[in-house]
Amino acid sequence: MIKGLAQKMHDVACLKFAKQRLKAINRFLKTDSESSYLEIYENLPDEFKNFTAPLAKSMEYKINEWVSKGYAKMRPFENGFKTLKGDTVRSKSEKLIADLLYMLGVPYRYEMRLDMGDGTIVYPDFTIYDVRNNRLVYYEHFGMMDDSHYVNNAIRKHNEYLKHGLGNDLIITLESGQKPLDLEAVEAQVKKYALAKSATN
């Protein structure tokens, strides 16, 4: 009985001490958050910010860094269509999509290499930076659905996304001679990734 009481006194004292430590840790975390480091950077004179790499990066900083950084692209091509952002894309429909993304302020890259990890490589038409969820979303526009060979390739590409667990990170739009691109449907799809355009400028 004495042994049990002694152990209980010890355990109660340890529990009390642990609770005190936990409170202290929680107080520290509230004051030492990433936002505190962001405030330090934001309070720097503007002329110093261009020469400073912040310890914690704001979302605006992350977006600008992602948009401006170079990346591996699909093979170059001629006779494309110039977008508002300055990219050259392969089709008129891709230009419409790219311009819509740009006007909505959606950060994107055109035909960025995506390595699936098992040797499979694809080049999504657009890779979107989903700012709200801090993830990448892939946008494929299949624009020649009258062509059976093209359709088979589109199905194969779609299946690659599913096979590698990217089905929930994928936007697909379709187009044929009888059913041209529906820009309203595209806008409804991509608006969930839109943000204030000033964040990407």
N, C-alpha and C positions, 0 to 999 in steps of 0.2 A: 504493500500500500504506500509506504514511504517513497519507494522508488517511482511509483506511478505519479504521486503528487509532485515530486521533484522534477520529473520529466515534463509534467503539465506546466509548472511554473516557468521552466525553461522555454517551452514551446510558445506560451502566451507572450513572454517577453520578446522572443524572436519575431512573432507575428506583429506585435506592436511596432517594433523597430522597422520591419519591412513595410508596414503601412506608412510610416513617417517618411521612409526613403521614397516610396512611390509618389507621395504627395509632392516631395521636393523635385522629383523627376518631372512630374506633370507641370509644375510651375516653371521649370527650366524650359520645357518644350514649348510652352505657350509664348515665352519671350524670345526663344532662340529658334524661331521658325525661318523657313526660306524667305518669307515676306520681309523679315527683319533685314536680311542681306540685300534684298531688292531695294528696300528703302535707302540703304547706305549708297547704293549705286545711283538711285534716282536723285539723291541729294547732292551728287557731284556737280560741279559746274559743267555746263553743256560742252565746253571746249575740251574737257578732260575725258568725256564719255567715249569719244572716238578712239582714244588710246588706251581704254580700259576694258579688260575682259571680266565681266562681273562674275562673282563667285556663284550666285544664283541667277538664272536667266529668266527674264519675264517671258510670257507667251509671245509678245510682240517680237522680242529678240530671237526666240526660237524659230518663229515663222520666217522672219527676214533671213536668218542664217540658212534655213532649209531651202528657201526659194532661190537664194543667190549662189548656193554651193553647186559646183559642177557635179555631173553624174554621168554614168555610162548610158549611152543611148543606142537605139537601133541604128542600123546602117543608114548613112545619109542618102538623100534622094533629090531629084531635080523637079522643077515645075510644080512646086507645092503652092499652098495658099498662106499668105501672111496673116497672122492674128494680131489683135490689139496689143497683146503682151510682147509681140515681136518674134514669136516662134513661127516656124514654117511647118504646116501640117499637110497631110496627104489628100484630104478631100474637103469639099465645101461644107459637108455636115460636121466634120471635125473642127473646121474653123468656127462654125456657129456655136458648137459646144464650148470650144476654148474661149471664145469671146464672151459667152454667157458666164462661164466660171470666173473670168477676169472681172467682168462688170459687177458680179455678186461679191467679189473680194475673196473668192475661194482659192487658197494656195494650191497650185498644181504643178506637175511636171509632165511633159509630153514624152511618151515612149521611153520611159525609164526602165532600165534592165531590172528584172525581178528574178532572183535566184531562189528556187523553191527548196534548195538544200539537198536534193538527191541527184543533182546533175541536170534537172529540168530548168530551163530558162525561158521566160516569156517577157514580152514587152507590152504591158498594158497601154492602151491608147492614152489614158491619163492616170496619173497617180495623185490622189488628193490627200492633203494633210488635213485630217479631221481634228480641228483645233479643240473642239469641245471634249473629245475623248482621248486626245493625244495619241492618235494612231493613224495608220495609212489606210486609205480606201482605194480600190482599183476600179476604174471605169472603162468598160469595153463597149464601143459602139460597132455593131455589126450592120454594115450598110448595104450589103449586096445579097439580100436574102432570096433573090430570084435565081441565083447561081448555085446549083447543087454542090459543086466542088467547094465553093466558098462556105456554104452552109455546113458541110462536113468538117471543114477546118474550124469553123466557129464552135461547133459542138465539141470537137476535140479540145479546143482551148478552154471552153467553159468547164469541161470535165476535169481539166488539170487543176483549176481553182478549187473545185469541189474535193478532189482527191487529196489536196494539200491543206484542207481545212479552212479555206478562205471564202467559203460561200457567203458568210455573213459580212464580209468586207468587200463585196462586189456589187457594182451597179452595171446593169446591162440595158442598152437600148437597141432597138431593131429598126430596120428600114428596108423597104423594097420599092420597086417601081410604082406599085399601086398604093403603097402606104409610105409616104415620105416622112422624114424626121418630124416628130411632134415636139416643138420647142417648149410648149407649155408643160408637157409631161417631163421633159428634161429638167426644166426649172423647178418643178415640184420635187424631183429626186434630189437635186443638188442644193436646194435652199437650206437643208438641214446642216450643211457644212459651211454656210456663208457666215461672214463676219464683217465688221466695219472695214471698208476698203482701205482706210488710212493705215491699218495695221500691216498691210503688205507693201506699202509705198516707202 
